Amino acid sequence: MKILVLNCGSSSLKYQLIDMETENVLAKGLCERIGIEGSRLKHQPAGKEAVIFDDYQENHSVSVKMVLDALTNPEYGVVKSMKEINAVGHRVVHGGEYFANSVIITPEVIEAIEKCCDLAPLHNPANLIGIHACEEIMPGVPQVAVFDTAFHQTMPERAYMYALPYEYYEKYKVRRYGFHGTSHRFVSEEAAKMMDRPYDQTKTITCHLGNGGSVCAVRNGKSIDTTMGFTPLEGLVMGTRAGDVDVAAVTYIMKKENLTVDEMDNILNKKSGVLGISGVSSDFRDIEEAAEHGNDRAETALDVFAYKVAKRIGAYAAAMNGVDAIVFTAGLGENSGTTRRAICDYLGFLGVHIDSYNNSLRGKALEISATDSRVRVFVIPTNEELVIARDTKELLDK
């Protein structure tokens, strides 16, 4: 079985074609600037040179057609025809309270995803565009939706309820949802394998740290709490997102600066985080370099970030009454030994000790805790596309 995995943004489309017999990626690629001048498709067949197309992509339907043409091309394609593609798995950001698992896409599922557009206005409409494009170009091919929020639907009320008038939950479903669920699920499962422990008998704290970041408490294979909330703005300090802030500080700034709601929303999501503190960049590599050259604000940004992550790890160890493993994943979590060390230096009370040599390595799944560490610490590269493909295959097999 060969499954095409699609991740549609408002002007982009990432894809992988995966052979599920071996779970090998046959080809992957990225369509950029869809509907904008300068459109580009970069197609990377496994074991071959990448091929780049600079043709204008008017919309996502055009992009999906270009992807399928590239996958079936006699020279740089990886399948002979579209008939070899058995299904399409879509990343969908928000499933609200409708979906606790991945589902085969039906008209009813599409209607529910549309109802969640208010909760994820930048993401769900783009995800729907990809679904409709595939319906148009690949009629009859099964499609599956895999939701970022689904893994966190096991959170208890005490974790997801806000202390607001209850009517706002009843009327508008204002509650904590959590995101990065596909990533948290994958790496927590992999950690259980690396510990040779049953997944449903482990307590794991997973740290998905990239430009966006979240920490998740996974007890016995289920998410019981996570740092992101109603939107991905809540929680950790991130690249450009503020994370947790006193709401009164937000209204205070709005009054002082005479800002509209949209202007303040833009500040909180696009101009805050480590970018806002450091004034240097939202890229942690740039901030680390600036800190090494004596930039105090850059150093403060890094300190704030590590402190906030460590605080959440401590809180989740308490929420689960213990922890067996801590996992670092995503761009920063997988590649920055400096960041991992800064976070773990706070965790001595848990008995966490890091092996300096292993912590300096990158690019593969490995344990970085020392032999005398009471809690095992892992670096595990995330693979959300593989989770989407596995869920798609499982649903079709049923």
C-alpha positions in Angstrom: 0.0 0.0 0.0 1.3 3.4 -1.0 -0.1 6.5 0.8 0.3 10.1 -0.1 0.6 12.4 3.0 -0.4 16.0 2.5 0.1 19.0 4.9 -1.5 22.1 3.3 -0.9 25.6 4.5 -2.5 28.7 3.2 0.1 29.1 0.4 2.1 25.9 0.8 1.8 22.1 0.4 4.2 19.6 1.9 4.0 16.0 0.8 5.5 12.5 1.2 4.7 9.3 -0.6 5.3 6.4 1.7 5.4 2.7 0.9 3.6 1.1 3.9 5.1 -2.3 3.4 8.5 -1.0 4.4 7.5 2.5 5.7 10.1 3.9 3.4 9.6 7.4 1.9 9.6 7.1 -1.9 9.5 10.8 -2.5 8.8 14.0 -0.7 8.6 17.7 -1.6 7.2 21.2 -1.0 5.1 23.5 -3.0 5.7 27.1 -2.0 4.0 30.5 -2.7 0.8 28.9 -4.1 -1.3 31.7 -5.7 1.6 34.1 -5.4 4.2 35.2 -7.9 7.3 33.0 -7.7 5.6 29.7 -7.1 7.9 26.7 -6.8 7.7 22.9 -6.4 10.8 21.1 -5.0 10.4 17.4 -5.6 12.9 15.0 -4.0 12.7 11.3 -5.1 14.5 8.9 -2.7 18.1 8.4 -3.7 18.0 10.9 -6.5 18.7 14.6 -7.1 15.9 17.0 -6.3 13.9 18.5 -9.2 12.7 22.1 -9.0 9.7 23.5 -11.0 9.2 27.2 -11.1 5.8 27.1 -12.8 3.1 29.4 -11.4 0.6 27.5 -9.1 -2.7 29.3 -9.2 -4.3 27.3 -6.4 -3.9 24.1 -4.4 -5.7 22.0 -7.1 -2.9 23.0 -9.5 -0.3 22.2 -6.9 -1.8 18.7 -6.2 -1.8 18.0 -10.0 1.8 19.1 -10.3 2.8 16.8 -7.3 1.0 13.8 -8.9 2.6 14.6 -12.3 6.0 14.6 -10.6 5.4 11.4 -8.7 4.4 9.6 -11.9 7.0 11.1 -14.3 9.0 8.4 -16.1 12.3 10.2 -15.4 12.1 11.3 -11.8 8.8 9.8 -10.6 8.5 6.9 -8.2 5.2 5.2 -9.3 4.0 4.3 -12.8 0.5 5.8 -12.4 -1.9 7.4 -10.0 -3.6 4.0 -9.6 -0.6 3.0 -7.4 -1.5 5.6 -4.8 -4.0 3.8 -2.5 -5.0 6.7 -0.2 -4.3 10.2 0.9 -3.7 11.2 4.5 -4.2 14.8 5.5 -2.9 16.7 8.5 -5.8 18.8 9.9 -4.9 21.2 12.7 -8.2 21.5 14.6 -10.8 18.9 15.2 -12.4 20.6 18.2 -14.4 18.2 20.4 -15.6 16.3 17.3 -12.6 14.0 16.8 -10.6 12.0 19.3 -9.1 9.8 16.6 -8.2 9.9 12.9 -11.2 9.4 10.6 -11.9 8.5 7.0 -13.1 11.7 5.3 -16.8 11.9 4.5 -19.2 14.9 3.8 -20.0 14.8 7.5 -16.4 15.0 8.5 -15.8 17.9 6.1 -18.8 19.7 7.7 -17.3 19.2 11.2 -13.9 20.5 10.1 -15.6 23.5 8.6 -17.2 24.2 12.0 -13.7 24.3 13.5 -12.5 27.0 11.1 -13.3 29.7 13.7 -10.9 27.9 16.1 -8.1 27.7 13.6 -8.7 30.3 10.9 -5.2 30.2 9.5 -5.0 26.4 9.2 -8.3 24.6 8.8 -9.4 26.4 5.7 -6.1 25.5 4.0 -6.4 21.9 5.1 -9.9 21.8 3.6 -8.5 23.2 0.3 -6.2 20.3 0.1 -9.0 17.8 0.8 -11.2 19.3 -1.9 -8.3 19.5 -4.4 -7.7 15.7 -3.9 -11.5 15.0 -4.3 -11.4 16.8 -7.6 -8.2 15.3 -9.0 -8.3 11.8 -7.4 -12.0 10.9 -7.3 -12.8 7.7 -5.5 -9.4 7.6 -3.7 -10.0 7.2 0.1 -8.9 10.2 2.2 -8.2 10.3 5.9 -8.0 13.3 8.3 -5.4 13.2 11.2 -5.9 15.9 13.7 -3.3 17.8 15.7 -5.8 18.1 18.6 -7.1 14.5 18.7 -4.4 13.1 20.9 -5.2 15.6 23.6 -8.9 14.8 23.7 -8.1 12.4 26.6 -7.3 15.4 28.9 -9.6 15.5 31.9 -11.8 18.4 32.7 -9.5 19.7 35.4 -6.8 20.1 32.7 -8.8 21.6 29.8 -11.3 23.9 31.5 -10.7 27.6 31.9 -11.9 29.5 35.0 -14.2 31.6 32.9 -18.0 31.8 33.1 -19.2 28.3 32.0 -21.5 29.7 29.4 -18.5 30.5 27.2 -17.6 26.8 27.1 -21.2 25.8 26.4 -21.8 28.4 23.7 -18.4 28.7 22.0 -16.4 25.7 23.2 -13.8 27.9 24.8 -11.4 25.4 26.5 -7.9 24.1 26.2 -7.4 21.9 23.2 -3.6 21.4 22.8 -1.7 21.0 19.5 1.3 19.0 18.2 -0.6 15.9 19.2 0.6 13.8 16.3 4.2 14.6 17.3 3.7 14.0 21.0 2.0 10.7 20.3 4.8 9.5 18.0 7.7 10.3 20.2 6.1 9.0 23.4 5.4 5.7 21.7 9.0 5.5 20.5 10.3 6.3 24.0 8.3 3.3 25.4 9.9 1.1 22.7 13.4 2.4 23.6 12.8 1.7 27.3 11.3 -1.8 26.4 8.2 -0.9 28.4 4.5 -1.3 27.5 3.2 2.0 26.2 0.2 1.8 28.5 2.5 1.5 31.5 4.7 4.6 31.2 4.8 8.2 32.4 6.5 10.3 29.8 7.0 14.1 29.3 7.5 15.0 25.7 9.0 18.4 24.7 8.2 19.4 21.1 10.5 22.4 20.8 10.7 24.3 17.6 9.7 27.8 16.5 6.4 26.7 18.0 6.7 24.6 21.1 4.7 22.6 23.6 5.2 20.1 26.4 2.9 17.2 27.0 2.3 14.8 29.9 1.6 11.3 28.6 0.5 8.8 31.2 -0.1 5.2 30.2 -0.3 6.2 26.5 -2.8 9.1 26.9 -2.3 12.8 27.0 -3.4 14.2 30.4 -2.1 17.8 30.0 -0.3 19.9 27.5 0.9 23.5 27.4 -0.9 24.9 24.3 -4.5 25.8 24.9 -7.5 27.2 23.1 -4.9 28.3 20.4 -1.2 27.6 19.9 -0.5 30.9 21.6 -0.8 29.6 25.2 2.1 27.9 27.1 5.8 28.1 26.4 7.7 31.1 25.2 8.2 30.4 21.5 9.9 31.9 18.5 7.4 34.8 18.0 4.6 33.8 20.3 4.4 35.2 23.8 3.1 32.1 25.6 1.5 32.6 29.0 0.9 36.3 29.8 -1.3 38.0 32.3 -4.3 39.0 30.3 -4.5 42.3 32.3 -1.0 43.2 30.8 -2.5 42.7 27.3 -5.4 45.0 27.9 -3.1 47.5 29.6 -0.8 47.7 26.6 -3.8 47.9 24.2 -5.1 51.0 26.1 -1.7 52.6 26.4 -0.8 52.1 22.7 -4.4 52.5 21.4 -4.2 49.1 19.7 -7.1 47.2 18.0 -7.7 43.5 18.8 -6.2 42.4 15.5 -3.1 44.6 16.1 -2.6 43.1 19.6 -3.2 39.6 18.3 -0.4 40.2 15.7 2.0 41.4 18.5 1.3 38.4 20.6 1.7 35.8 17.8 4.2 37.4 15.5 6.4 39.9 17.5 6.8 38.4 20.9 8.5 35.3 22.2 12.3 35.1 22.1 12.2 37.5 19.2 10.4 40.1 21.4 12.8 39.6 24.3 16.0 39.4 22.4 15.3 41.9 19.5 17.6 39.7 17.5 15.6 36.9 15.8 13.0 34.2 16.3 15.7 31.6 15.3 17.4 30.2 18.3 20.6 29.7 16.4 20.9 33.4 15.8 20.0 34.1 19.4 22.7 31.7 20.7 25.3 33.3 18.5 24.3 36.8 19.8 24.5 35.6 23.4 28.0 34.2 22.8 29.0 37.6 21.6 27.8 39.3 24.8 24.2 40.3 23.9 22.5 40.5 27.3 18.9 40.4 25.8 19.7 37.4 23.8 21.1 35.6 26.9 17.9 36.6 28.8 15.7 35.2 26.0 17.5 31.8 26.2 17.3 31.8 30.0 13.6 32.6 30.0 12.9 29.9 27.5 14.8 27.1 29.3 13.3 28.2 32.6 9.7 28.0 31.3 10.2 24.6 29.7 11.8 23.2 32.9 8.9 24.6 35.0 6.4 22.7 32.9 8.4 19.5 33.1 8.4 19.8 36.9 4.6 20.6 36.9 3.9 17.6 34.8 6.0 15.3 36.9 3.7 16.3 39.8 0.6 15.9 37.7 1.5 12.3 36.9 3.0 11.6 40.4 6.3 10.7 38.8 8.0 10.4 35.4 9.9 7.6 33.7 11.2 9.5 30.7 11.6 13.0 29.2 11.8 13.3 25.4 13.1 16.2 23.3 12.0 16.5 19.7 11.4 18.9 16.8 14.0 21.3 15.3 15.4 22.8 18.5 14.8 19.8 20.7 16.5 17.5 18.3 19.5 19.7 17.4 20.4 21.9 20.3 22.4 20.2 23.0 22.9 23.6 24.6 19.2 24.0 25.0 18.7 20.5 26.3 21.5 21.0 28.9 20.1 24.3 30.0 16.6 22.7 30.6 17.9 19.6 32.3 20.2 21.6 34.7 16.9 22.6 36.5 15.8 18.9 36.9 18.3 17.7 39.4 15.4 17.3 41.9 14.1 14.6 39.7 17.4 12.9 39.6 18.1 13.8 36.0 21.7 13.6 34.9 22.9 14.1 31.3 25.7 12.3 29.4 27.6 15.2 27.9 28.9 13.2 24.9 25.6 11.7 23.9 24.0 15.2 24.3 26.4 16.5 21.8 25.2 14.1 19.1 22.4 14.8 16.7 20.4 13.4 13.8 19.2 10.1 15.3 17.1 8.7 18.2 19.3 8.2 21.2 19.4 8.3 25.0 21.2 11.2 26.5 20.8 10.5 30.2 23.7 9.3 32.2 23.8 5.8 33.7 23.0 7.1 37.2 20.0 9.2 36.1 16.8 8.3 37.8 14.8 9.5 34.9 15.7 8.5 31.3 16.1 11.3 28.8 15.8 10.8 25.1 16.2 12.7 21.8 13.8 11.3 19.3 13.3 12.9 15.8 9.6 13.4 15.3 7.8 11.9 12.2 4.3 13.2 12.0 4.0 12.1 8.3 4.6 8.5 9.3 1.9 8.7 12.0 -0.5 10.1 9.4 0.3 7.3 7.0 0.0 4.6 9.7 -3.4 5.9 10.8 -4.5 6.0 7.2 -3.5 2.4 6.5 -5.1 1.2 9.8 -8.4 2.8 8.9 -8.3 1.3 5.4 -7.4 -2.1 6.7 -10.4 -2.0 8.9 
